């Protein structure tokens, strides 16, 4: 495996720290084929002008964030714009102290494209759109880019986009800001462009401030931020992108809100977003949210505590884990990776680790199988163990073997250092009956 050391370092350090790397995912992706296929079907619908809304549900460390990042990288290559945010006590869907607006700000701050995957792509998107419109107008008219007559033709094309936006809620104001940005762009007024970008980012706190600097008497607020997200989705399609994908993680932070009324307001906002996506009130927009089973299914505090959401999201009578799992339903529940998939993953990690530190790989297939057997030999591992734990333990093992080349891997695996994961005594039944069949 040939992998740049910069990417290899990011992959190993991120996984050892328990977080998902933003680069290098194709080198370590295993399993989840059915889930990825279902989400990519949504991507095709979004590109054709539709909308989708999905929940990904799994335990901490089960691979929710990994799946999000995999989809994120794929859709950016397909010409999508991606915005993502983690919910927190300061960032919710709705709040009395601007928590909903804080989520909007985080989403726009993390706006990413193929050429700006690290975020902060808003200005790039706007400039690319205007440059494209100018070039198109010049090509059709035969005028030079510095010809004064070109400005009128360009503005006419911009007006076509603006007219399409004006039909939506807040579309007139959104279109007006685009016009202001264009005029500043033509005039080379960087300060004027910065003010419009500040407005799009939701950073004006009062209408008075916006009126004084831009001449508009409206700002993005906690109540209407999602309307502007829908406007962005349509605008991005008109600007030449395939659509907008929103990724929101840590839905559990709404579940943790202590005040029942505040929780209900957040679930109401969630219902509005869900309905708008599935009832055709949003176009070229996809939303994926991640949460734990408890934050979804708890009927006292979770998403299912809001009856309108529960009735829409609860599984039907025919859905079953395994062969009859419905991956076209709004909620995708992540099943554990198989032993074979984890073996492939450990093989890939061992290659990347050896490539990063420049040594000849010492662990063989038997060592990796033994490692996985020990991990899954713990009591309750078949239910409770997650890929995050397995990965972190394996990278630690690779680090130890690399720093101590004389180490006997099998002796280390069965030493007191690994006593917490010691295999079961001879004659005992494995934690998972199917595990007995997993041998080299």
Phi, psi and omega in degrees: 000121177260114182223131178303141184298327178299316180288319179301317179297317179297316181298308184294314182293322179294312182295323178293330177276002176083015179239163183269127177291150178272348178233158175082008183298323179302336181287340187233006182288127174221148176066194178062022182300316183294317180295317179296319179299319180295318180290326179289333172297319176300320182301319178297321179295317180298317181297334180270008176104003179270193179214157180214159178215124180227147169249133172251121187243130178190162179292164174304130178082009184274350177115014180297308182295325178297316179296320177301312182293326177296314178295320180303311182295322181295311186290330176296323176293337180267013175088017177271157168259136182240134171237139182218154179201149170260130175289155181203178175302333180268345181235112179229188176274335181207149178189163180273348182239034176078020181292327177292317177296325178297323176295317178301314180301318180294319178300311182292323178299326182266015179301125187230147174228177180300323182272350177222066187289345183274358180105179179069034187265004185303308180298320178300317180297314181296314181294321179296320179297310182296320178297320179295318179296317178300312182296321179295316179296320179294320180295318182288326185266341183079008181276154175284156182296334180264008179286125181302331181291341182291331183300319180295319179294319179297316181295328178295319178292322177296323180296330178296318177293316182298320180297323178294324180284329187296341181284344183268165178300129183066008183295325180298315180292319178300316180295323179297321178293324177297321178296318178298320180295319180297316182295322177292325179296314180295322183278355184069028183269090182295326179294318178296320177297318181297324179293320178293317178298321177301320179293314180299330179280357179076028187264357173278128184267337180226153177294328180299317180296316179295321180296319183292322186268329186236346182079016177250143186254037181212149176224163177281131185237177179298330186277329189242013186299327182290332176298324179285331174296318178296322177295318177300319181299314179292318179299316182297324177295318178293334181275003175105001177269164182283335181158189182236130177244127179255127178242117181237120181252169177063046175300343180300338180291339172284320176303326184278353180298123185289330184275122185296322181294317179297320177300315181297321177298320178293320178291329175296317177297319178299318178297318178300314179297318180297312181297316181299321181291319187267347181258009175085012178270003174227147180231146179054038185227130174236141180231129174234125178240144182242139178203172178273161178304321182295316183290341176272310196264348178297116184281357178261322184231341186280186180303324181287354175287344176262107192304322181298326177282318181301315182294334179276329191255339184297147181294150176282189185282343187257345181293132179220150173293144178098232188292330183259022181289130181265104181269003175261001176284163181298333183250123175254118179261125184281123174276155178297150173294147178285167179297321180296319179296320178292327177296315178300319180297316179296324178297317179295317180295322179296320178295314181296318180298316180295321179294320182295315186262000173067049177228163178280127185303130184261326182286132175258180184298323180297321178298318182291320176298317178299320178300312182294322177299320179292316180302316183271001176277351179294153176294125178081005183296328183297339181255320192259338185288146181235160177304326181301316180295315181298314181298314182298317179296321183291319178295324175298318178299316179298319179298317182295315181294323179294317183282342180231077187302336182280357185295135171274113187299314182296322178295321179295317181298328182257014180275174179298333180300331180251022183299327181299337182245022185301142179294161183290158181295152181303137179092343178283153178283138177298157179302328178233124184302324181293339184294333181299335182276350184272098182225163177287000000 
